[in-house]
Amino acid sequence: MPESEEWPEGRPEDGEGPATSQDRAASKAVAAERIRRQHLWVDLQVQQAMERGEFDDLPGAGKPIEGLGEVHDPDWWLKKLVEREKISVLPPALALRKEDLELDAVLDRQPGERQVRSVLEDFNLRIVNARRQLEGGPPVITPTRDVDAEVEAWRARRTAKRAAAVARQREADASRRRWWQRRR
């Protein structure tokens, strides 16, 4: 924007603003006019981008917009977003039930006992908080987990996995022995 539009009497010196109420009113008028004309500037920018070819070869170019079939669904874009981003929108009770089903796998990915205890304590806390809040929806029937019992089960699963891995390694080593090294 040219300086004359921003400050009617030219640019003020360092740190000085419009000195008089007339100058302030003129500045406000210029700003208001700039806002009224902003759509023209946006249209110009889009037109120039089209001329440069910046909108060519966009994904979906020349294809109909999905969701605008025979029956119009005003929330089609929201459903596509949820599907694309894999967003789960469940009531707390159902979300906790789903998480409860997957909790053993989450625990098995934890590197140590302290992390397992932290995950379990967080899970139990969220269950208790969901029971306290009456937000509607289905009731929270997911039971809390006994931290010590779950840690023991995690240790047992971890030990079993290590033993299975050692057994697989021994079988692989035995199958790689040469024919003359094999015992009969």
N, C-alpha and C positions, 0 to 999 in steps of 0.2 A: 504494500500500500504506500503511495507517495506520502512524503512528510506533510504536505499541505493538508491532506485529508485527516491525518492523525492529530495534528495541532494546527488550528486555524491560522495562527500567526507565526508559523515556523516552529522549529524544535526548541524547547526551553533549555536553558543552561543546565549543567550538572546538578541533579537533585532538586531542581525547581519544577514545580507543577504549574498548571494554569493558575495565573495570579488572581484573576477576578472571577466573579460569579458568571459574567458573560462568557469568559473563556471556558469555564466548567460546563456551562449549558451547551456551548458549541461542541465541546468534546463529547458530551453525551449524545447530542444529535448526530454527530459523525458515527459514533458507535452504534446507535440505533439504526442508522441507514445501512451500515455495514452488515448488521444482522439481517435486515430486511432483504438485502441483496445476496446473502450467502448462498441461497439455492442456485442463483445464476452462476456463481463461481464453481459450485459442485457440478452443475450440468456441464460447464466448460471443461472441467477436469476429466469427466467421464467421456465426453466427446473426443477430447484429445487422445485419451488412452485407447479408445476404439479405433481412431485413425492410425495410431502406432501399432495396432494389432495385439495389444496386451490381453484382450479377451478371447483371442483365437485359441483353439486347442485346449479349452478348459474341459475337465472331466464332465461328461454328461451333455456336451454340446450337441445340439440337434436332436436330443432325446426328450420325450415328454417327462414332465415332472411326476415322480412317483407319488401315489397317494391321492391323485386327483382323478380317480377313475369315475365310474358311473355314479357311485354314492360318495358324496363329499364328506370327508371326515376332517373337522377343523383341527384335530390334534395329530394329524398324520406325521408332521415334522417331529413332534415330541416322541412319538412311538419309534420313529426311525432313529432318533438320537439315543433312546434307551437301548435299542437293539444294537446299534453300531458301537456304542461305548460300553456295552454290557453292564448297564446300571441296574442294580437291584433295588426295587422300591417295594419293600415289604414292611408290614407292621412289625413293631419290635418283637412281639411274641413269635411270629413266624420266622423272622430273621435269626432269633436265638435258637429256635428248633433246628434250622438249617445249619447254623454254626455248630451246634451240638453234634450233629451227624458227622461233620467234617473235622471235629476237634482232635481226634486221635492222629489223623494225618498231619495236622498242624503241629501237634506236640512232637511227632516223630522227626520233623524237620529242625527242631530246636537243637542247638549244639551242646547244651549243658543243663544241669538240674535247675540252676537258678533261673534260666530263661523259661523252663517248663513251669516252674512255680509262678513266675510272673504272668505268663499267659493264662494259667488257671485262675489266679486271683483276679485278674482283669475280667475274665469270663464270668466268674461268680459274682463280682461286683455289678456287672451289667445286668445280670439276672435279677439281683435284689433290687436294683434301681428300677427296672422295668415293672417289677411287681408292685412297687410303691406308687408308681405313676398310673393314674387312671385316665389314659388317653383314648380309651375305646378300642374297638377291635377285639380279636380273640383273646382269651385269658392266657397269661403266661404260665404254662405248665412244665416248662423245661426245668429239670432239677439242677441244683448246684452240684458241682463235682467235689468229691473229697480229695483235697490236694495231695495228701500223703499217699493215698491209695493209687491215685493217678500217676504219681511220680514212680511208685513201685512198678506199676504196669508199664510205664515208659521204659524203665530200666530192663524189665523182662523182655519187652519187644526189641530193645536195642541189643541185648545180649544174644537173643535168638537170631537177629539179622547178622550180627558179627559171626556167630557160629556157622550160619548158612554161607556166608561169604568165604570163610576159611575152608569149608567143605568144598565149595565150588572151585576154589583155588587149588586144593589138593587134587581134585578130579582133573582139572586142566593140566596140572603138572604131570600127573600120572599118564595122561593121554599123549603128552609130548615126549615121553621117554622113547628111546630107540627100541627096536624090537629085541635087541640082545640084552637090554637092561631090564626088561620086564620080567617079573617073577611068574613062575607058573605054578 
